[in-house]
């Protein structure tokens, strides 16, 4: 029982930064693309609208699946 509670607490704390990164990527796809790669370009690259739309869709799908996983994990195992 205590192992399950510890696993739930650990999962909760590990999901917080993941959600933060996914939300940041959804709202600022241009900046998230350049994270760690800015040194490779002299100027900011022009990202296509298709890339931005793709990034937002994939990020939204990831948020939905992670939320479903977390809800199932937290409420199924008692």
Chimera marker file (.cmm) of the C-alpha trace (Angstrom):
<marker_set name="trace">
<marker id="1" x="0.000" y="0.000" z="0.000" r="1" g="1" b="0" radius="0.5"/>
<marker id="2" x="2.709" y="2.502" z="0.914" r="1" g="1" b="0" radius="0.5"/>
<marker id="3" x="4.631" y="1.633" z="-2.274" r="1" g="1" b="0" radius="0.5"/>
<marker id="4" x="1.576" y="2.525" z="-4.331" r="1" g="1" b="0" radius="0.5"/>
<marker id="5" x="1.170" y="5.851" z="-2.553" r="1" g="1" b="0" radius="0.5"/>
<marker id="6" x="4.854" y="6.598" z="-3.073" r="1" g="1" b="0" radius="0.5"/>
<marker id="7" x="4.535" y="5.718" z="-6.760" r="1" g="1" b="0" radius="0.5"/>
<marker id="8" x="1.547" y="8.038" z="-7.137" r="1" g="1" b="0" radius="0.5"/>
<marker id="9" x="3.348" y="10.901" z="-5.426" r="1" g="1" b="0" radius="0.5"/>
<marker id="10" x="6.471" y="10.356" z="-7.535" r="1" g="1" b="0" radius="0.5"/>
<marker id="11" x="4.419" y="10.195" z="-10.726" r="1" g="1" b="0" radius="0.5"/>
<marker id="12" x="2.615" y="13.391" z="-9.806" r="1" g="1" b="0" radius="0.5"/>
<marker id="13" x="5.868" y="15.271" z="-9.207" r="1" g="1" b="0" radius="0.5"/>
<marker id="14" x="7.404" y="13.942" z="-12.421" r="1" g="1" b="0" radius="0.5"/>
<marker id="15" x="4.383" y="14.987" z="-14.471" r="1" g="1" b="0" radius="0.5"/>
<marker id="16" x="4.507" y="18.625" z="-13.348" r="1" g="1" b="0" radius="0.5"/>
<marker id="17" x="7.666" y="19.544" z="-15.328" r="1" g="1" b="0" radius="0.5"/>
<marker id="18" x="6.457" y="17.474" z="-18.277" r="1" g="1" b="0" radius="0.5"/>
<marker id="19" x="3.196" y="19.407" z="-18.361" r="1" g="1" b="0" radius="0.5"/>
<marker id="20" x="5.112" y="22.681" z="-18.048" r="1" g="1" b="0" radius="0.5"/>
<marker id="21" x="7.307" y="21.814" z="-21.027" r="1" g="1" b="0" radius="0.5"/>
<marker id="22" x="4.347" y="20.676" z="-23.114" r="1" g="1" b="0" radius="0.5"/>
<marker id="23" x="2.346" y="23.816" z="-22.316" r="1" g="1" b="0" radius="0.5"/>
<marker id="24" x="5.342" y="26.015" z="-23.091" r="1" g="1" b="0" radius="0.5"/>
<marker id="25" x="5.827" y="24.172" z="-26.390" r="1" g="1" b="0" radius="0.5"/>
<marker id="26" x="2.145" y="24.590" z="-27.247" r="1" g="1" b="0" radius="0.5"/>
<marker id="27" x="2.036" y="28.325" z="-26.558" r="1" g="1" b="0" radius="0.5"/>
<marker id="28" x="5.556" y="29.180" z="-27.827" r="1" g="1" b="0" radius="0.5"/>
<marker id="29" x="6.469" y="26.701" z="-30.594" r="1" g="1" b="0" radius="0.5"/>
<marker id="30" x="9.101" y="28.986" z="-32.153" r="1" g="1" b="0" radius="0.5"/>
<marker id="31" x="11.032" y="29.365" z="-28.905" r="1" g="1" b="0" radius="0.5"/>
<marker id="32" x="10.759" y="25.675" z="-28.092" r="1" g="1" b="0" radius="0.5"/>
<marker id="33" x="12.228" y="24.808" z="-31.486" r="1" g="1" b="0" radius="0.5"/>
<marker id="34" x="15.243" y="26.994" z="-30.790" r="1" g="1" b="0" radius="0.5"/>
<marker id="35" x="15.818" y="25.660" z="-27.272" r="1" g="1" b="0" radius="0.5"/>
<marker id="36" x="19.407" y="24.422" z="-27.265" r="1" g="1" b="0" radius="0.5"/>
<marker id="37" x="19.813" y="25.089" z="-30.989" r="1" g="1" b="0" radius="0.5"/>
<marker id="38" x="20.047" y="28.856" z="-31.056" r="1" g="1" b="0" radius="0.5"/>
<marker id="39" x="23.838" y="28.705" z="-31.345" r="1" g="1" b="0" radius="0.5"/>
<marker id="40" x="23.531" y="26.904" z="-34.695" r="1" g="1" b="0" radius="0.5"/>
<marker id="41" x="21.910" y="29.874" z="-36.442" r="1" g="1" b="0" radius="0.5"/>
<marker id="42" x="23.150" y="33.373" z="-37.113" r="1" g="1" b="0" radius="0.5"/>
<marker id="43" x="19.553" y="34.551" z="-37.395" r="1" g="1" b="0" radius="0.5"/>
<marker id="44" x="16.328" y="33.041" z="-36.145" r="1" g="1" b="0" radius="0.5"/>
<marker id="45" x="15.098" y="30.550" z="-38.756" r="1" g="1" b="0" radius="0.5"/>
<marker id="46" x="11.722" y="31.038" z="-40.382" r="1" g="1" b="0" radius="0.5"/>
<marker id="47" x="9.423" y="28.238" z="-39.304" r="1" g="1" b="0" radius="0.5"/>
<marker id="48" x="6.566" y="27.333" z="-41.594" r="1" g="1" b="0" radius="0.5"/>
<marker id="49" x="2.965" y="27.547" z="-40.496" r="1" g="1" b="0" radius="0.5"/>
<marker id="50" x="2.664" y="23.796" z="-41.113" r="1" g="1" b="0" radius="0.5"/>
<marker id="51" x="5.477" y="23.090" z="-38.660" r="1" g="1" b="0" radius="0.5"/>
<marker id="52" x="3.882" y="25.286" z="-36.010" r="1" g="1" b="0" radius="0.5"/>
<marker id="53" x="0.490" y="23.633" z="-36.544" r="1" g="1" b="0" radius="0.5"/>
<marker id="54" x="2.097" y="20.171" z="-36.405" r="1" g="1" b="0" radius="0.5"/>
<marker id="55" x="3.920" y="21.035" z="-33.176" r="1" g="1" b="0" radius="0.5"/>
<marker id="56" x="0.739" y="22.312" z="-31.553" r="1" g="1" b="0" radius="0.5"/>
<marker id="57" x="-1.266" y="19.236" z="-32.587" r="1" g="1" b="0" radius="0.5"/>
<marker id="58" x="1.383" y="16.779" z="-31.368" r="1" g="1" b="0" radius="0.5"/>
<marker id="59" x="1.758" y="18.667" z="-28.104" r="1" g="1" b="0" radius="0.5"/>
<marker id="60" x="-2.003" y="18.720" z="-27.559" r="1" g="1" b="0" radius="0.5"/>
<marker id="61" x="-2.232" y="14.973" z="-28.259" r="1" g="1" b="0" radius="0.5"/>
<marker id="62" x="0.597" y="14.329" z="-25.789" r="1" g="1" b="0" radius="0.5"/>
<marker id="63" x="-1.143" y="16.416" z="-23.118" r="1" g="1" b="0" radius="0.5"/>
<marker id="64" x="-4.391" y="14.482" z="-23.612" r="1" g="1" b="0" radius="0.5"/>
<marker id="65" x="-2.713" y="11.057" z="-23.479" r="1" g="1" b="0" radius="0.5"/>
<marker id="66" x="-0.631" y="11.932" z="-20.423" r="1" g="1" b="0" radius="0.5"/>
<marker id="67" x="-3.725" y="13.258" z="-18.669" r="1" g="1" b="0" radius="0.5"/>
<marker id="68" x="-5.633" y="10.053" z="-19.433" r="1" g="1" b="0" radius="0.5"/>
<marker id="69" x="-2.689" y="7.966" z="-18.241" r="1" g="1" b="0" radius="0.5"/>
<marker id="70" x="-2.428" y="9.947" z="-15.013" r="1" g="1" b="0" radius="0.5"/>
<marker id="71" x="-6.150" y="9.755" z="-14.296" r="1" g="1" b="0" radius="0.5"/>
<marker id="72" x="-6.242" y="6.013" z="-14.897" r="1" g="1" b="0" radius="0.5"/>
<marker id="73" x="-3.136" y="5.501" z="-12.786" r="1" g="1" b="0" radius="0.5"/>
<marker id="74" x="-4.363" y="7.634" z="-9.897" r="1" g="1" b="0" radius="0.5"/>
<marker id="75" x="-7.954" y="6.382" z="-9.759" r="1" g="1" b="0" radius="0.5"/>
<marker id="76" x="-7.754" y="2.765" z="-10.922" r="1" g="1" b="0" radius="0.5"/>
<marker id="77" x="-5.160" y="1.599" z="-8.424" r="1" g="1" b="0" radius="0.5"/>
<marker id="78" x="-6.324" y="2.229" z="-4.882" r="1" g="1" b="0" radius="0.5"/>
<link id1="1" id2="2" r="1" g="1" b="0" radius="0.2"/>
<link id1="2" id2="3" r="1" g="1" b="0" radius="0.2"/>
<link id1="3" id2="4" r="1" g="1" b="0" radius="0.2"/>
<link id1="4" id2="5" r="1" g="1" b="0" radius="0.2"/>
<link id1="5" id2="6" r="1" g="1" b="0" radius="0.2"/>
<link id1="6" id2="7" r="1" g="1" b="0" radius="0.2"/>
<link id1="7" id2="8" r="1" g="1" b="0" radius="0.2"/>
<link id1="8" id2="9" r="1" g="1" b="0" radius="0.2"/>
<link id1="9" id2="10" r="1" g="1" b="0" radius="0.2"/>
<link id1="10" id2="11" r="1" g="1" b="0" radius="0.2"/>
<link id1="11" id2="12" r="1" g="1" b="0" radius="0.2"/>
<link id1="12" id2="13" r="1" g="1" b="0" radius="0.2"/>
<link id1="13" id2="14" r="1" g="1" b="0" radius="0.2"/>
<link id1="14" id2="15" r="1" g="1" b="0" radius="0.2"/>
<link id1="15" id2="16" r="1" g="1" b="0" radius="0.2"/>
<link id1="16" id2="17" r="1" g="1" b="0" radius="0.2"/>
<link id1="17" id2="18" r="1" g="1" b="0" radius="0.2"/>
<link id1="18" id2="19" r="1" g="1" b="0" radius="0.2"/>
<link id1="19" id2="20" r="1" g="1" b="0" radius="0.2"/>
<link id1="20" id2="21" r="1" g="1" b="0" radius="0.2"/>
<link id1="21" id2="22" r="1" g="1" b="0" radius="0.2"/>
<link id1="22" id2="23" r="1" g="1" b="0" radius="0.2"/>
<link id1="23" id2="24" r="1" g="1" b="0" radius="0.2"/>
<link id1="24" id2="25" r="1" g="1" b="0" radius="0.2"/>
<link id1="25" id2="26" r="1" g="1" b="0" radius="0.2"/>
<link id1="26" id2="27" r="1" g="1" b="0" radius="0.2"/>
<link id1="27" id2="28" r="1" g="1" b="0" radius="0.2"/>
<link id1="28" id2="29" r="1" g="1" b="0" radius="0.2"/>
<link id1="29" id2="30" r="1" g="1" b="0" radius="0.2"/>
<link id1="30" id2="31" r="1" g="1" b="0" radius="0.2"/>
<link id1="31" id2="32" r="1" g="1" b="0" radius="0.2"/>
<link id1="32" id2="33" r="1" g="1" b="0" radius="0.2"/>
<link id1="33" id2="34" r="1" g="1" b="0" radius="0.2"/>
<link id1="34" id2="35" r="1" g="1" b="0" radius="0.2"/>
<link id1="35" id2="36" r="1" g="1" b="0" radius="0.2"/>
<link id1="36" id2="37" r="1" g="1" b="0" radius="0.2"/>
<link id1="37" id2="38" r="1" g="1" b="0" radius="0.2"/>
<link id1="38" id2="39" r="1" g="1" b="0" radius="0.2"/>
<link id1="39" id2="40" r="1" g="1" b="0" radius="0.2"/>
<link id1="40" id2="41" r="1" g="1" b="0" radius="0.2"/>
<link id1="41" id2="42" r="1" g="1" b="0" radius="0.2"/>
<link id1="42" id2="43" r="1" g="1" b="0" radius="0.2"/>
<link id1="43" id2="44" r="1" g="1" b="0" radius="0.2"/>
<link id1="44" id2="45" r="1" g="1" b="0" radius="0.2"/>
<link id1="45" id2="46" r="1" g="1" b="0" radius="0.2"/>
<link id1="46" id2="47" r="1" g="1" b="0" radius="0.2"/>
<link id1="47" id2="48" r="1" g="1" b="0" radius="0.2"/>
<link id1="48" id2="49" r="1" g="1" b="0" radius="0.2"/>
<link id1="49" id2="50" r="1" g="1" b="0" radius="0.2"/>
<link id1="50" id2="51" r="1" g="1" b="0" radius="0.2"/>
<link id1="51" id2="52" r="1" g="1" b="0" radius="0.2"/>
<link id1="52" id2="53" r="1" g="1" b="0" radius="0.2"/>
<link id1="53" id2="54" r="1" g="1" b="0" radius="0.2"/>
<link id1="54" id2="55" r="1" g="1" b="0" radius="0.2"/>
<link id1="55" id2="56" r="1" g="1" b="0" radius="0.2"/>
<link id1="56" id2="57" r="1" g="1" b="0" radius="0.2"/>
<link id1="57" id2="58" r="1" g="1" b="0" radius="0.2"/>
<link id1="58" id2="59" r="1" g="1" b="0" radius="0.2"/>
<link id1="59" id2="60" r="1" g="1" b="0" radius="0.2"/>
<link id1="60" id2="61" r="1" g="1" b="0" radius="0.2"/>
<link id1="61" id2="62" r="1" g="1" b="0" radius="0.2"/>
<link id1="62" id2="63" r="1" g="1" b="0" radius="0.2"/>
<link id1="63" id2="64" r="1" g="1" b="0" radius="0.2"/>
<link id1="64" id2="65" r="1" g="1" b="0" radius="0.2"/>
<link id1="65" id2="66" r="1" g="1" b="0" radius="0.2"/>
<link id1="66" id2="67" r="1" g="1" b="0" radius="0.2"/>
<link id1="67" id2="68" r="1" g="1" b="0" radius="0.2"/>
<link id1="68" id2="69" r="1" g="1" b="0" radius="0.2"/>
<link id1="69" id2="70" r="1" g="1" b="0" radius="0.2"/>
<link id1="70" id2="71" r="1" g="1" b="0" radius="0.2"/>
<link id1="71" id2="72" r="1" g="1" b="0" radius="0.2"/>
<link id1="72" id2="73" r="1" g="1" b="0" radius="0.2"/>
<link id1="73" id2="74" r="1" g="1" b="0" radius="0.2"/>
<link id1="74" id2="75" r="1" g="1" b="0" radius="0.2"/>
<link id1="75" id2="76" r="1" g="1" b="0" radius="0.2"/>
<link id1="76" id2="77" r="1" g="1" b="0" radius="0.2"/>
<link id1="77" id2="78" r="1" g="1" b="0" radius="0.2"/>
</marker_set>
